[in-house]
């Protein structure tokens, strides 16, 4: 009987914790734009993209800081591919990016600098990131005009269009 009660208690606690995290606000409007606070396990790019769609963001720039697992990529102009490198359990000392649109979907361009416990720093083009321990705070400044990204050749990269 004790085993059944313990299992039932664990199941109830699990649902309570999941319900609380699902109800946790991810962003709020501020006088200058928005403040986004992501938590452990959140996919940074997916959350920013969901935010852009939900709030109908025409275009924006953002900055951020917090704790992440990050994948950076260095663009090889010969192959037109990114050379990826992963960094686990690092501090996002600085993240900067832009939100635009491409084929009716949000298009992010993000760069950052991460540091480890020994204060070594790495940075560049951010390919992906998830929040590790703690949180990631992002300040978003919205622009009035909807901006698009388009593939430009021979560069072989998506470039922000100012028209």
C-alpha positions, -999 to +999 in steps of 0.1 A: +000+000+000+029+024+008+044+017-026+011+026-044+007+058-023+044+068-031+039+062-068+006+082-068+023+110-049+052+111-075+027+112-104+008+141-088+040+160-082+052+154-117+019+168-132+021+198-108+056+206-119+048+202-156+017+224-152+036+251-135+063+252-161+037+252-190+020+282-174+052+302-169+052+333-190+079+335-216+077+372-224+061+405-216+057+439-234+079+467-222+080+504-231+109+497-255+098+464-269+097+430-251+115+411-225+118+373-230+129+350-202+136+314-212+142+286-188+162+253-186+155+231-216+139+258-238+151+258-274+162+294-279+155+297-316+121+280-314+109+302-286+120+334-304+103+322-336+071+314-317+072+348-301+077+365-335+046+348-349+024+352-318+032+390-315+033+396-353+068+411-351+075+429-384+113+428-377+135+433-346+169+432-331+176+415-298+203+410-272+206+383-245+226+367-217+223+336-196+233+299-195+232+277-226+243+247-245+253+263-279+263+253-314+283+279-333+291+277-369+319+292-390+307+298-426+330+283-453+325+305-484+340+277-506+315+250-496+286+274-486+283+254-454+288+261-417+315+242-398+297+235-365+312+233-330+292+225-298+298+240-263+280+226-233+271+242-200+285+277-209+275+312-201+261+333-229+281+365-221+266+383-251+241+374-277+229+397-305+206+390-334+178+400-357+143+388-366+132+391-402+110+370-425+116+345-453+089+327-471+063+338-445+084+323-416+105+340-390+142+341-400+168+346-373+204+357-376+222+353-343+257+358-331+271+354-296+300+349-272+300+322-246+325+316-217+334+286-196+343+282-159+379+291-168+368+324-185+378+311-219+356+327-246+343+315-279+319+331-303+305+336-338+274+327-357+249+308-335+233+278-352+213+266-322+210+269-284+191+255-255+189+270-221+211+249-197+211+257-160+193+289-149+177+311-176+184+332-206+171+368-207+165+385-241+156+421-248+138+427-281+136+460-299+108+460-325+110+478-359+080+492-377+088+478-411+086+442-421+120+431-433+127+400-454+158+378-460+167+366-494+193+342-507+220+362-526+244+347-550+273+343-554+275+348-516+253+318-510+238+333-479+205+348-468+209+386-466+186+411-449+168+432-475+162+469-466+135+475-492 
